Amino acid sequence: MFRIILAAMTLAFAGTTFAAGDPANGATLFAASQCQSCHGTEVFVSKDRKVKSLKALDAQVRLCDSNLNTNWFDTEIHDVVAYLNKQYYKFPDSEAQ
């Protein structure tokens, strides 16, 4: 029983930490997906954008992944987050901890 609880807790907290992603692979995934079928890059640089942190960016990429049925793995989501952060958002790396 303890192992089940420990496994459940591990999975619950897995999404709260950020792993460093590969921005180059993220750029490839972003270009190959239909990310820009809903919006252009203006949403990334707008002064009133809704994504205001690295955690919010991760959540938004996961939402888009779900809406577009891209079925990315966590590592691929981290790559896209790393790409978008490097290219547009420029959130400090210290937020990742």
N, CA, C and O atoms as CSV, one atom per row, in Angstrom:
chain,resi,resn,atom,element,x,y,z
A,1,MET,N,N,0.819,-1.194,0.000
A,1,MET,CA,C,0.000,0.000,0.000
A,1,MET,C,C,0.861,1.255,0.000
A,1,MET,O,O,0.565,2.226,-0.697
A,2,PHE,N,N,1.935,1.222,0.795
A,2,PHE,CA,C,2.834,2.365,0.870
A,2,PHE,C,C,3.440,2.674,-0.495
A,2,PHE,O,O,3.581,3.840,-0.862
A,3,ARG,N,N,3.797,1.642,-1.243
A,3,ARG,CA,C,4.391,1.837,-2.573
A,3,ARG,C,C,3.405,2.515,-3.525
A,3,ARG,O,O,3.802,3.355,-4.332
A,4,ILE,N,N,2.147,2.162,-3.436
A,4,ILE,CA,C,1.127,2.771,-4.294
A,4,ILE,C,C,0.990,4.257,-3.966
A,4,ILE,O,O,0.921,5.095,-4.865
A,5,ILE,N,N,0.950,4.569,-2.684
A,5,ILE,CA,C,0.841,5.967,-2.263
A,5,ILE,C,C,2.078,6.742,-2.700
A,5,ILE,O,O,1.966,7.863,-3.198
A,6,LEU,N,N,3.246,6.157,-2.520
A,6,LEU,CA,C,4.490,6.815,-2.927
A,6,LEU,C,C,4.519,7.043,-4.433
A,6,LEU,O,O,4.928,8.114,-4.883
A,7,ALA,N,N,4.097,6.070,-5.210
A,7,ALA,CA,C,4.058,6.213,-6.662
A,7,ALA,C,C,3.073,7.304,-7.080
A,7,ALA,O,O,3.359,8.094,-7.980
A,8,ALA,N,N,1.928,7.343,-6.433
A,8,ALA,CA,C,0.924,8.367,-6.750
A,8,ALA,C,C,1.448,9.758,-6.418
A,8,ALA,O,O,1.228,10.696,-7.184
A,9,MET,N,N,2.132,9.904,-5.301
A,9,MET,CA,C,2.690,11.200,-4.919
A,9,MET,C,C,3.781,11.625,-5.884
A,9,MET,O,O,3.880,12.802,-6.231
A,10,THR,N,N,4.596,10.684,-6.319
A,10,THR,CA,C,5.650,10.989,-7.276
A,10,THR,C,C,5.059,11.493,-8.580
A,10,THR,O,O,5.538,12.478,-9.141
A,11,LEU,N,N,4.029,10.830,-9.064
A,11,LEU,CA,C,3.373,11.267,-10.295
A,11,LEU,C,C,2.694,12.618,-10.126
A,11,LEU,O,O,2.701,13.431,-11.050
A,12,ALA,N,N,2.123,12.866,-8.987
A,12,ALA,CA,C,1.437,14.135,-8.746
A,12,ALA,C,C,2.401,15.309,-8.771
A,12,ALA,O,O,2.056,16.392,-9.243
A,13,PHE,N,N,3.611,15.094,-8.263
A,13,PHE,CA,C,4.578,16.178,-8.217
A,13,PHE,C,C,5.484,16.225,-9.436
A,13,PHE,O,O,6.283,17.152,-9.566
A,14,ALA,N,N,5.385,15.270,-10.315
A,14,ALA,CA,C,6.256,15.225,-11.493
A,14,ALA,C,C,6.065,16.441,-12.383
A,14,ALA,O,O,7.034,16.928,-12.965
A,15,GLY,N,N,4.853,16.941,-12.505
A,15,GLY,CA,C,4.590,18.080,-13.367
A,15,GLY,C,C,4.939,19.420,-12.757
A,15,GLY,O,O,4.830,20.444,-13.433
A,16,THR,N,N,5.360,19.449,-11.487
A,16,THR,CA,C,5.634,20.718,-10.841
A,16,THR,C,C,7.083,21.151,-10.967
A,16,THR,O,O,7.413,22.288,-10.632
A,17,THR,N,N,7.951,20.276,-11.441
A,17,THR,CA,C,9.335,20.657,-11.652
A,17,THR,C,C,9.600,20.721,-13.140
A,17,THR,O,O,8.957,20.035,-13.934
A,18,PHE,N,N,10.543,21.543,-13.499
A,18,PHE,CA,C,10.836,21.735,-14.909
A,18,PHE,C,C,12.204,21.170,-15.242
A,18,PHE,O,O,13.205,21.486,-14.599
A,19,ALA,N,N,12.220,20.347,-16.238
A,19,ALA,CA,C,13.488,19.817,-16.727
A,19,ALA,C,C,13.950,20.704,-17.866
A,19,ALA,O,O,13.139,21.271,-18.599
A,20,ALA,N,N,15.240,20.815,-18.005
A,20,ALA,CA,C,15.773,21.595,-19.109
A,20,ALA,C,C,15.434,20.896,-20.415
A,20,ALA,O,O,15.596,19.682,-20.539
A,21,GLY,N,N,14.973,21.652,-21.369
A,21,GLY,CA,C,14.616,21.088,-22.655
A,21,GLY,C,C,15.623,21.453,-23.712
A,21,GLY,O,O,16.540,22.238,-23.468
A,22,ASP,N,N,15.456,20.887,-24.878
A,22,ASP,CA,C,16.316,21.144,-26.027
A,22,ASP,C,C,15.596,22.118,-26.959
A,22,ASP,O,O,14.686,21.716,-27.683
A,23,PRO,N,N,15.994,23.401,-26.951
A,23,PRO,CA,C,15.297,24.387,-27.776
A,23,PRO,C,C,15.329,24.074,-29.272
A,23,PRO,O,O,14.376,24.385,-29.987
A,24,ALA,N,N,16.404,23.467,-29.748
A,24,ALA,CA,C,16.487,23.136,-31.176
A,24,ALA,C,C,15.431,22.104,-31.558
A,24,ALA,O,O,14.762,22.245,-32.582
A,25,ASN,N,N,15.282,21.077,-30.741
A,25,ASN,CA,C,14.235,20.080,-30.998
A,25,ASN,C,C,12.856,20.701,-30.807
A,25,ASN,O,O,11.919,20.375,-31.535
A,26,GLY,N,N,12.735,21.592,-29.833
A,26,GLY,CA,C,11.474,22.295,-29.622
A,26,GLY,C,C,11.061,23.110,-30.833
A,26,GLY,O,O,9.880,23.157,-31.177
A,27,ALA,N,N,12.026,23.753,-31.484
A,27,ALA,CA,C,11.740,24.530,-32.697
A,27,ALA,C,C,11.237,23.616,-33.804
A,27,ALA,O,O,10.312,23.970,-34.535
A,28,THR,N,N,11.840,22.448,-33.928
A,28,THR,CA,C,11.418,21.482,-34.940
A,28,THR,C,C,10.003,20.992,-34.664
A,28,THR,O,O,9.173,20.927,-35.572
A,29,LEU,N,N,9.728,20.645,-33.400
A,29,LEU,CA,C,8.395,20.185,-33.022
A,29,LEU,C,C,7.356,21.282,-33.232
A,29,LEU,O,O,6.261,21.019,-33.729
A,30,PHE,N,N,7.698,22.501,-32.857
A,30,PHE,CA,C,6.785,23.633,-33.008
A,30,PHE,C,C,6.457,23.859,-34.482
A,30,PHE,O,O,5.300,24.079,-34.838
A,31,ALA,N,N,7.469,23.805,-35.328
A,31,ALA,CA,C,7.253,24.017,-36.761
A,31,ALA,C,C,6.440,22.892,-37.385
A,31,ALA,O,O,5.637,23.133,-38.286
A,32,ALA,N,N,6.642,21.669,-36.914
A,32,ALA,CA,C,5.950,20.516,-37.494
A,32,ALA,C,C,4.514,20.388,-36.993
A,32,ALA,O,O,3.694,19.722,-37.625
A,33,SER,N,N,4.209,21.014,-35.872
A,33,SER,CA,C,2.854,20.922,-35.317
A,33,SER,C,C,1.955,21.963,-35.960
A,33,SER,O,O,2.363,22.672,-36.879
A,34,GLN,N,N,0.750,22.045,-35.474
A,34,GLN,CA,C,-0.186,23.041,-35.985
A,34,GLN,C,C,-0.370,24.164,-34.966
A,34,GLN,O,O,-1.453,24.740,-34.859
A,35,CYS,N,N,0.679,24.470,-34.227
A,35,CYS,CA,C,0.592,25.489,-33.181
A,35,CYS,C,C,0.055,26.809,-33.712
A,35,CYS,O,O,-0.740,27.475,-33.049
A,36,GLN,N,N,0.481,27.175,-34.881
A,36,GLN,CA,C,0.080,28.471,-35.411
A,36,GLN,C,C,-1.221,28.405,-36.212
A,36,GLN,O,O,-1.575,29.363,-36.899
A,37,SER,N,N,-1.924,27.291,-36.129
A,37,SER,CA,C,-3.234,27.232,-36.769
A,37,SER,C,C,-4.259,28.011,-35.944
A,37,SER,O,O,-5.285,28.438,-36.473
A,38,CYS,N,N,-3.984,28.197,-34.656
A,38,CYS,CA,C,-4.901,28.942,-33.775
A,38,CYS,C,C,-4.465,30.393,-33.583
A,38,CYS,O,O,-5.300,31.266,-33.346
A,39,HIS,N,N,-3.177,30.650,-33.682
A,39,HIS,CA,C,-2.670,31.994,-33.418
A,39,HIS,C,C,-1.315,32.172,-34.070
A,39,HIS,O,O,-0.668,31.200,-34.461
A,40,GLY,N,N,-0.899,33.402,-34.183
A,40,GLY,CA,C,0.434,33.713,-34.688
A,40,GLY,C,C,1.371,33.972,-33.526
A,40,GLY,O,O,1.003,33.770,-32.369
A,41,THR,N,N,2.560,34.410,-33.822
A,41,THR,CA,C,3.547,34.649,-32.769
A,41,THR,C,C,3.239,35.888,-31.937
A,41,THR,O,O,3.879,36.120,-30.912
A,42,GLU,N,N,2.261,36.687,-32.370
A,42,GLU,CA,C,1.934,37.901,-31.605
A,42,GLU,C,C,1.481,37.589,-30.173
A,42,GLU,O,O,1.653,38.420,-29.282
A,43,VAL,N,N,0.904,36.401,-29.942
A,43,VAL,CA,C,0.477,36.058,-28.582
A,43,VAL,C,C,1.669,35.874,-27.652
A,43,VAL,O,O,1.528,36.005,-26.436
A,44,PHE,N,N,2.822,35.576,-28.200
A,44,PHE,CA,C,4.011,35.359,-27.377
A,44,PHE,C,C,4.632,36.674,-26.924
A,44,PHE,O,O,5.260,36.720,-25.866
A,45,VAL,N,N,4.474,37.731,-27.691
A,45,VAL,CA,C,5.153,38.991,-27.399
A,45,VAL,C,C,4.210,40.109,-26.963
A,45,VAL,O,O,4.665,41.207,-26.642
A,46,SER,N,N,2.928,39.851,-26.946
A,46,SER,CA,C,1.943,40.856,-26.562
A,46,SER,C,C,2.165,41.300,-25.109
A,46,SER,O,O,2.489,40.481,-24.249
A,47,LYS,N,N,1.992,42.574,-24.849
A,47,LYS,CA,C,2.159,43.085,-23.480
A,47,LYS,C,C,1.104,42.533,-22.537
A,47,LYS,O,O,1.356,42.414,-21.338
A,48,ASP,N,N,-0.066,42.194,-23.051
A,48,ASP,CA,C,-1.118,41.647,-22.193
A,48,ASP,C,C,-1.278,40.134,-22.371
A,48,ASP,O,O,-2.379,39.597,-22.246
A,49,ARG,N,N,-0.169,39.461,-22.664
A,49,ARG,CA,C,-0.215,38.003,-22.815
A,49,ARG,C,C,-0.601,37.364,-21.490
A,49,ARG,O,O,-0.323,37.902,-20.418
A,50,LYS,N,N,-1.252,36.197,-21.585
A,50,LYS,CA,C,-1.703,35.528,-20.367
A,50,LYS,C,C,-0.630,34.648,-19.736
A,50,LYS,O,O,-0.742,34.298,-18.561
A,51,VAL,N,N,0.397,34.286,-20.482
A,51,VAL,CA,C,1.493,33.481,-19.942
A,51,VAL,C,C,2.510,34.422,-19.306
A,51,VAL,O,O,3.148,35.223,-19.990
A,52,LYS,N,N,2.650,34.313,-17.984
A,52,LYS,CA,C,3.512,35.248,-17.257
A,52,LYS,C,C,4.619,34.561,-16.459
A,52,LYS,O,O,5.339,35.210,-15.702
A,53,SER,N,N,4.751,33.246,-16.632
A,53,SER,CA,C,5.796,32.518,-15.915
A,53,SER,C,C,6.130,31.240,-16.686
A,53,SER,O,O,5.396,30.824,-17.582
A,54,LEU,N,N,7.238,30.642,-16.321
A,54,LEU,CA,C,7.647,29.389,-16.943
A,54,LEU,C,C,6.642,28.283,-16.645
A,54,LEU,O,O,6.370,27.441,-17.500
A,55,LYS,N,N,6.096,28.283,-15.441
A,55,LYS,CA,C,5.092,27.288,-15.070
A,55,LYS,C,C,3.831,27.459,-15.922
A,55,LYS,O,O,3.245,26.477,-16.379
A,56,ALA,N,N,3.421,28.709,-16.131
A,56,ALA,CA,C,2.245,28.979,-16.970
A,56,ALA,C,C,2.520,28.607,-18.429
A,56,ALA,O,O,1.620,28.143,-19.130
A,57,LEU,N,N,3.749,28.807,-18.886
A,57,LEU,CA,C,4.108,28.427,-20.251
A,57,LEU,C,C,4.022,26.920,-20.419
A,57,LEU,O,O,3.500,26.436,-21.423
A,58,ASP,N,N,4.525,26.180,-19.452
A,58,ASP,CA,C,4.438,24.724,-19.489
A,58,ASP,C,C,2.976,24.284,-19.548
A,58,ASP,O,O,2.613,23.415,-20.341
A,59,ALA,N,N,2.148,24.885,-18.709
A,59,ALA,CA,C,0.721,24.539,-18.689
A,59,ALA,C,C,0.053,24.858,-20.025
A,59,ALA,O,O,-0.777,24.085,-20.503
A,60,GLN,N,N,0.409,25.987,-20.627
A,60,GLN,CA,C,-0.189,26.370,-21.900
A,60,GLN,C,C,0.238,25.427,-23.027
A,60,GLN,O,O,-0.577,25.055,-23.871
A,61,VAL,N,N,1.509,25.043,-23.039
A,61,VAL,CA,C,1.974,24.096,-24.060
A,61,VAL,C,C,1.258,22.760,-23.895
A,61,VAL,O,O,0.902,22.123,-24.886
A,62,ARG,N,N,1.047,22.335,-22.659
A,62,ARG,CA,C,0.313,21.087,-22.414
A,62,ARG,C,C,-1.137,21.200,-22.888
A,62,ARG,O,O,-1.683,20.248,-23.444
A,63,LEU,N,N,-1.754,22.348,-22.673
A,63,LEU,CA,C,-3.123,22.561,-23.145
A,63,LEU,C,C,-3.179,22.514,-24.670
A,63,LEU,O,O,-4.060,21.875,-25.244
A,64,CYS,N,N,-2.249,23.184,-25.316
A,64,CYS,CA,C,-2.206,23.165,-26.785
A,64,CYS,C,C,-1.923,21.756,-27.310
A,64,CYS,O,O,-2.507,21.331,-28.307
A,65,ASP,N,N,-1.028,21.039,-26.636
A,65,ASP,CA,C,-0.731,19.657,-27.014
A,65,ASP,C,C,-2.006,18.823,-26.975
A,65,ASP,O,O,-2.259,18.019,-27.873
A,66,SER,N,N,-2.793,19.015,-25.946
A,66,SER,CA,C,-4.048,18.272,-25.810
A,66,SER,C,C,-5.059,18.687,-26.884
A,66,SER,O,O,-5.706,17.833,-27.492
A,67,ASN,N,N,-5.193,19.987,-27.116
A,67,ASN,CA,C,-6.163,20.482,-28.103
A,67,ASN,C,C,-5.818,20.067,-29.532
A,67,ASN,O,O,-6.706,19.828,-30.350
A,68,LEU,N,N,-4.524,19.984,-29.822
A,68,LEU,CA,C,-4.087,19.650,-31.180
A,68,LEU,C,C,-3.812,18.162,-31.368
A,68,LEU,O,O,-3.488,17.724,-32.472
A,69,ASN,N,N,-3.942,17.379,-30.286
A,69,ASN,CA,C,-3.670,15.938,-30.340
A,69,ASN,C,C,-2.286,15.622,-30.897
A,69,ASN,O,O,-2.116,14.681,-31.672
A,70,THR,N,N,-1.305,16.418,-30.495
A,70,THR,CA,C,0.063,16.138,-30.945
A,70,THR,C,C,0.655,14.946,-30.201
A,70,THR,O,O,1.573,14.293,-30.696
A,71,ASN,N,N,0.124,14.663,-29.005
A,71,ASN,CA,C,0.570,13.520,-28.207
A,71,ASN,C,C,2.064,13.544,-27.911
A,71,ASN,O,O,2.744,12.522,-28.007
A,72,TRP,N,N,2.563,14.720,-27.552
A,72,TRP,CA,C,3.969,14.836,-27.195
A,72,TRP,C,C,4.238,14.179,-25.850
A,72,TRP,O,O,3.386,14.175,-24.962
A,73,PHE,N,N,5.433,13.626,-25.716
A,73,PHE,CA,C,5.912,13.124,-24.438
A,73,PHE,C,C,6.356,14.319,-23.599
A,73,PHE,O,O,6.531,15.417,-24.128
A,74,ASP,N,N,6.539,14.113,-22.303
A,74,ASP,CA,C,6.981,15.203,-21.431
A,74,ASP,C,C,8.287,15.827,-21.918
A,74,ASP,O,O,8.451,17.045,-21.859
A,75,THR,N,N,9.201,15.011,-22.391
A,75,THR,CA,C,10.479,15.564,-22.868
A,75,THR,C,C,10.260,16.477,-24.072
A,75,THR,O,O,10.944,17.490,-24.213
A,76,GLU,N,N,9.327,16.131,-24.928
A,76,GLU,CA,C,9.034,16.969,-26.090
A,76,GLU,C,C,8.342,18.265,-25.660
A,76,GLU,O,O,8.603,19.325,-26.227
A,77,ILE,N,N,7.473,18.183,-24.673
A,77,ILE,CA,C,6.841,19.393,-24.136
A,77,ILE,C,C,7.914,20.294,-23.539
A,77,ILE,O,O,7.890,21.506,-23.757
A,78,HIS,N,N,8.847,19.730,-22.795
A,78,HIS,CA,C,9.943,20.517,-22.227
A,78,HIS,C,C,10.766,21.174,-23.334
A,78,HIS,O,O,11.219,22.309,-23.186
A,79,ASP,N,N,10.956,20.462,-24.440
A,79,ASP,CA,C,11.702,21.027,-25.567
A,79,ASP,C,C,10.972,22.226,-26.167
A,79,ASP,O,O,11.593,23.247,-26.462
A,80,VAL,N,N,9.660,22.106,-26.347
A,80,VAL,CA,C,8.877,23.207,-26.915
A,80,VAL,C,C,8.856,24.383,-25.943
A,80,VAL,O,O,8.968,25.535,-26.362
A,81,VAL,N,N,8.716,24.103,-24.656
A,81,VAL,CA,C,8.762,25.167,-23.651
A,81,VAL,C,C,10.120,25.870,-23.703
A,81,VAL,O,O,10.184,27.099,-23.658
A,82,ALA,N,N,11.195,25.100,-23.796
A,82,ALA,CA,C,12.537,25.685,-23.868
A,82,ALA,C,C,12.682,26.554,-25.117
A,82,ALA,O,O,13.262,27.638,-25.056
A,83,TYR,N,N,12.163,26.084,-26.239
A,83,TYR,CA,C,12.223,26.868,-27.476
A,83,TYR,C,C,11.443,28.178,-27.346
A,83,TYR,O,O,11.966,29.253,-27.640
A,84,LEU,N,N,10.190,28.077,-26.903
A,84,LEU,CA,C,9.364,29.278,-26.793
A,84,LEU,C,C,9.950,30.263,-25.786
A,84,LEU,O,O,9.904,31.475,-25.994
A,85,ASN,N,N,10.497,29.738,-24.699
A,85,ASN,CA,C,11.099,30.619,-23.702
A,85,ASN,C,C,12.335,31.313,-24.264
A,85,ASN,O,O,12.520,32.515,-24.070
A,86,LYS,N,N,13.164,30.568,-24.947
A,86,LYS,CA,C,14.384,31.152,-25.520
A,86,LYS,C,C,14.054,32.151,-26.629
A,86,LYS,O,O,14.674,33.210,-26.719
A,87,GLN,N,N,13.095,31.818,-27.456
A,87,GLN,CA,C,12.770,32.633,-28.631
A,87,GLN,C,C,11.929,33.862,-28.284
A,87,GLN,O,O,12.145,34.936,-28.845
A,88,TYR,N,N,10.973,33.712,-27.365
A,88,TYR,CA,C,10.000,34.781,-27.138
A,88,TYR,C,C,9.905,35.272,-25.693
A,88,TYR,O,O,9.994,36.475,-25.447
A,89,TYR,N,N,9.729,34.377,-24.754
A,89,TYR,CA,C,9.349,34.777,-23.405
A,89,TYR,C,C,10.526,35.292,-22.556
A,89,TYR,O,O,10.391,36.296,-21.856
A,90,LYS,N,N,11.650,34.622,-22.615
A,90,LYS,CA,C,12.856,35.017,-21.896
A,90,LYS,C,C,12.684,35.012,-20.369
A,90,LYS,O,O,13.224,35.875,-19.676
A,91,PHE,N,N,11.926,34.030,-19.853
A,91,PHE,CA,C,11.811,33.893,-18.417
A,91,PHE,C,C,13.145,33.418,-17.871
A,91,PHE,O,O,13.832,32.644,-18.537
A,92,PRO,N,N,13.541,33.862,-16.663
A,92,PRO,CA,C,14.830,33.430,-16.109
A,92,PRO,C,C,14.845,31.935,-15.835
A,92,PRO,O,O,13.827,31.340,-15.482
A,93,ASP,N,N,16.011,31.346,-16.003
A,93,ASP,CA,C,16.175,29.915,-15.729
A,93,ASP,C,C,15.935,29.588,-14.267
A,93,ASP,O,O,15.611,28.450,-13.927
A,94,SER,N,N,16.092,30.580,-13.398
A,94,SER,CA,C,15.904,30.332,-11.961
A,94,SER,C,C,14.457,29.941,-11.648
A,94,SER,O,O,14.193,29.331,-10.612
A,95,GLU,N,N,13.520,30.286,-12.536
A,95,GLU,CA,C,12.124,29.886,-12.332
A,95,GLU,C,C,11.963,28.381,-12.455
A,95,GLU,O,O,11.002,27.815,-11.933
A,96,ALA,N,N,12.885,27.732,-13.132
A,96,ALA,CA,C,12.756,26.304,-13.395
A,96,ALA,C,C,12.971,25.471,-12.143
A,96,ALA,O,O,12.718,24.267,-12.168
A,97,GLN,N,N,13.421,26.057,-11.071
A,97,GLN,CA,C,13.700,25.268,-9.868
A,97,GLN,C,C,12.614,25.341,-8.865
A,97,GLN,O,O,12.713,24.727,-7.802
